């Protein structure tokens, strides 16, 4: 197996990847940014060390039993980095603009806010892709993306709004596709800052939101309201009878009265449609919340870093999570657990939640793990809300034909040889 720059993939690269992210050892070998280190340690919270056995064999040693260790290793974004390429780069920022892995494509050029150009990796272990190059262009406006598709400027466009799926699909030569994905949109609430310190105010926010109305109107019924922070991929860990707090405006008003809420402004950070329908959803949410007496103020921000900024007043922000693998650890604990971004951002914590998470992480009895997960949902969604679930995410695309391609269950785009097949020989092995 070869890296993009031609070097051999070895056990040393595996050990380096874990060490550089501060996962193993005492952390002194960490070379990644603080938030990356925190997330990596959270994902591999049970891992003690990685031992190099020989050039192509490693031994992973856990501190406690971990029945999902293999799933952690197979999760999205668990790439192994080239030690040589990483250490050769000027710094992490430089390396992150052209990371070196073993995937089907390598970075040719990256211009932030404009484009990303990838070239096929000739030595890809999974087989040479059917195109020499893939170019991603940043086109924020939906109309510009659609026009580019109609004018043969683009082959495929992403983030097609649900209300445009049927309209775009009526154009001759265009095909629309997509569905619900393994991701969820929710409101992340900041417990550790006023005015949301009182759990009753956070509970009121949850009861004031008509989730199904958002799905039926803004999403034209093309997505669903999930049963809390759960995915069907959890299998036996999925709690079938779990439900979100009910839409109940009267209860929301009563909770606000009990909490003595007097109209203090609640900052609501929103990006300009980073998620499909994000701004429209935010506007609907503000209206719903105002009807029970909550004073929510939208603050448009330009980046994810600004969404999480701790230096200015905070209240809530739109955020998402994904099913990284088929267990609650791969979703709930990655963000809300110890070392997760919610903790790094100092937004929420709960000792009872942490105690139950220990059972979820190191427990081996399925019934005990499921009972712990149920209790954790009760804390994080009902008693001491860290977030308010909104709806499942859905991704819709449009193509101009000439090739066969299918979207996956997440937001990543798969252009490997078995998922990008051109129908005409004049398109084969071209950009």
N, C-alpha and C positions, 0 to 999 in steps of 0.2 A: 504494500500500500504506500502511495506517494503523497506527499504534501504538495500544495500548489506551486511552491518554488522548486520542486524537484527532490527535496530531501526525503529520506525514508521515515516512515511513521514507526516510532519505537516506544518501548515501555518507558524510556526516559521522558518522552514528551507527555505521556499520561501522568506520571508522577509530578512533573513540572507544572502541569495544568492545575492539579489539585493544590499544590504547594503555593503557586503564584496567586491563587484566589483566597489564600488564608484558610483553606478547609482543613488541611492536615498540619501536623507539627504544632509549634507554639505560636505560629502566625508571623514569625520574624521574616519568613520568605515571601510574604504577601507583596505583590507588585501591582495589583489592580486597585481601582478607586474604592473608597470606603463603602459606597452603596453596593457595589458589585460584590465586595467581600462579605458584607452583611447578608446579602441575598444568597450567596453561594454557601455560606456557613449554615444558613437556615435550611436550605435544600438538603444538605448533607450533614445534618446535625448529629447523626449517630456515628459518622465515620471518624476513626482515630488516625489511621495512617494508610499509605499506599506503598507497598514494598515491591521493588523491582526484582523479579526472579531471574529473568534473562531478557534478551533483547526484545522479545515479543510476548512476554508474560508478566502480569502484575498480580499481586495479591492484595485485596482490600480487606482491612481489618476494622470491624466496627466495635465501638465501646459497649453497645447494648444490642440485644436482638433487634433486627430490622427486617420485617417480612416484606417490605416494599423496596429494598435496596436495588434490586434489578430494575424496577420501574423508575427509580430515581436516575439510574445510569442511562436509561433509554429515553428520557424525557427530551422534549424539544429544547434546543439551546444548550444541550450538554455536549458541546463540541470540544474536541481535544485540539489544543494549540501547538504550533511548532515552537519548540523551545528556542531553536536557533533564530527563527524569524522574529520572535518576540524580543529577545535580548539584543538583536541587531537594530531594532527600531529605536528612534530617538527617545520616545517615551510612550506611555499607554495611549495618549491621544493620537499620536502618529500611527501606532499599530492598529488602533480601532478603525481607522479610515481605510485600511487595506489588510484585514486579518488574514492569516494563512491557516487553512485547514485542509481537509481531504475531500470536500464536497464536489458536486458536479460542475460548479462554476467558480472562477476566481475573479477577484476585483481587478478591473482594468482601470477604471476612473471613477472617482466619487467627487461630486460637487454639491455640497449641501444646499438644499432647497431648489436644486435644478435637476440633477440626474445621477443615476448610478448605472455604470456600464459593467457588465460581467462577460468574461470570455469562458468558453467551454474548457474544462480541465481534461486534457488529453489522457491523463493517467488515472482518471476517476475509476475507483474499484467497482462501481456499479454499472459501468458501461458508458461509452461516449454519448453525450446528449445529441439530439438530432438538429441542433442549431449551434452555429459557431458563437453567437453573441446574443445576449439579452440586454435591452436598454430599458430602464425604468425612468420615466420622466415625471416630475412633480407638476401636476396640473390641478390646482385646488378647486376650480370652478367646474361644476357638473356639466354645464352647457359646453364648455370648452373641450372637455373629455369626449362628450358625445359627438360634437362636430368633428373632432380629430379622428374619431372612428369612422364617421361617415365619409370623410375626405381621404381615407386610406393612410392617414398619418400614424395611426396606432392600429395594432392588431388586437389588443385586449385592453379594456379599461376596468378599473376597480371602483369600489364604493359607489355603485349605482344606487341612488335612493329608491326605496321600495315603491314609491308612487310613479317612478319612471320605468320600472321593469317592463310592464306591458306596452307602454308607449314606444320605447326604444325597440322592443322586439317586433313591432309591426313594420319596421323598415326592412326592405328586401335585402337579403345578404347578411343581415345581422342576426346574431343569436344571443339570447340572454340566459343566464344560468346562475345558480346559487341557492342557498338554503340556510336554515338555522345552523349555527356552528357551536363548537364547544367553548363558548365564552359568554360572559354575562356582564351587563351594565348595571351599576349601582351608584348610590350616593355614599361617598366616604365622609363620615362625620367626625369632627374634631372634638372629642370629649375633653381634651386637656386644655382647651381655651374657652373662655366665655364667648358667647352665651349658651353654649351647648354642654356645659359641665353637668347640668341637671339631666339625669336620664329621662325624666318625664317629657322634656322638650324634644329629645331625640325620638322618643316613642310617639309623640304627637306628629312628628314629621312623617313617620311610617304610616300612621293611620289616616293621614290627610291625602295620601296619594292613591289615585285610582289607576293601578297598573294596567288592568285590562283595557281601560279606555285608551291609554297611550298605545298599546299594541294594536287595537282595532282601528284607531284613527291615523296616527302618524305612520304606522307600519303596515296599514292595510291588511292586518291579520296575518302577515307573513312571518311572524315570529311568535314566541310564547312567553308566558310568565312562568318562570321556573319555581320549583318548590324549595325556596330558599337557596342557600349556597350549596347546591347539589347538582350532579350530573348523572345521567343514566349509566355512564361508563363506570360508576362506582360499583356496579353489580350488587352483591349482597350487602354492601355497606350503605346502599341507598335507602333512606327512610321514607317509605311509601306514604305514610300518613302525615308527613310534615307539611305545614302550610305557612305562608307569609302572614304577618299581622294583617287583619282584615281592614279593608277600606271603611272607615267609620269617622266621618268628620265631627260628629257630636262628641265622640270619645276623645278626639284630638283636642277639641276646644276645652273639654273638662280637664284634661291633663295639663294644658297650658295654664288654666286658672289655678290648679293646685300648685303648680310650680312658681306662680307669681310672675309669669312672663309679662313684661310691660312694653312689648314692641321693640326691644333692642334689635338693631340691624344684624342680620346674619349674612356674612359674605358668602357668595356662591361662585366659585371659580369655574370657568367654562372655556374650553378651547373652541376655535372656529371649525366645527365639524371634523375634529380628529376622528370621532366616531360618526357613522352615518346618522343624520337627523339630530345631531348633538345640540345645536343651538335651538332648534324647534322644540326639542324635548325639554330643554332648560326653561324656555319661555312658558310652556304648559305647566311645568312643575311650580314655577313661581306663582302662577295664577291659582293653582290648586292650594298651595300653602297659604296664600294670602286670604283665601276664603275661610280659613280657620283662625286667622289672626296673626299669622307669622309674617314678619317683615324681612323678606329675603331680597338681597341685592346682588344681581348678576355682575360679576367682574370678568371681563374678557381678558384672557392671558394668551401669550403667544407660544408657550412651550410647556413641556412636561415639568421642567425644572421650576418654572414659575407656578405651576399648579401646586407644587409641594413646598413652596417657599415658606420658611418658618419665621422670617423677619417681619412680616406684615400680618395684620389681623386675619384670622382664619375662621371658617365656619363649616363649610362643606364643599366638596368638589365631585365632579363626575369621574368615575374610574371604572376599570373593568378587571375581570380575572378570567383565567382559562383553566381548563382541565388538563394540567400537564401530564397526568397519568391517572389511572382508574382507582383513585383512593383520595379521601378528603385531605390527606397530607399534601397532595399535589396542588391544592387550590387554597383552602382556608388558611393553613399554617404558613404558606409561602408569604402571605401578606399580613395576616393578623397575628401570627405566632411570634414567639421570641426570635428576635433577629430579623423579622420581616420588615418591609418598608413602612408599615404603619407604626411600628415601634421606633425605627430609625428616624421617622418624621415626628416622633413624639405626639401622635394623634390620639392614641387609645391604648389602654392596657387593662387587664383584669386578672387578679391572682387565681380566682376559681377556674377561669378559662385555662390558665397556664397549667394548673394542677391536672386537669383532665387531659390536656394535650400530651402530657407525659405518658398516659396510658395509650393514647392513639399512636404515639411515636414508637414506643418500645414494647407495647403489649403484643402478645401472640394469640390470645384468646379472641376469636371473632366476635362473640357476644359482648364481651367486656369492651372491646374497641368500639362497637356500634353504639353501646350505651353511653360511652364517653363522648362520642361524636354528637349524639342527640342532646346531651347536656350542654355541650359547647355551643350548638346552634341556639339553644334556649337562652344562653347568656348573651351571645354576640348579636342576636337578631331581635330578642324580645326584652330581656331584663335590663341590659346595659348596652344598647345598640352601638355597634361600631360602624355599621353601614345600613343602608336601606336598599334592598334588592328592587330593581326596576323590571328588567326583562332580559331574556336571552338575546345575545347578539346574532345577527344574520348578515351574511356577506353576499352581495349580488354583483355579477359581472356581465359584460357584453363583449362579444367577439365579432369580427367581420368574416369569420369562416376561413376555410382553406386548411384547417388543422383540427385535430381532435385533442381536447384538453378538458380536464375535470378539476374543479376546486376540491380542496380537502375539507376536513372537519374543523380546521382552524383558519387563521388569517394568512399563514405562509403560502406562497405560490410554488407549486411543484412543477419544474420544467425538466425533470429527468426523462430519459429516453422512452420509458414506458408510459409516460403521461403527457407527452407532447409529440404528436405524430402528424406530420404534414401529409395532406392528401395528394399534392402535386409535386412531381419531381423537381420542378423549377424552384420550389421553396426549400427543398431538402438541403441541409447543411449551409443555410444562409442565415443572415441576421433576421 
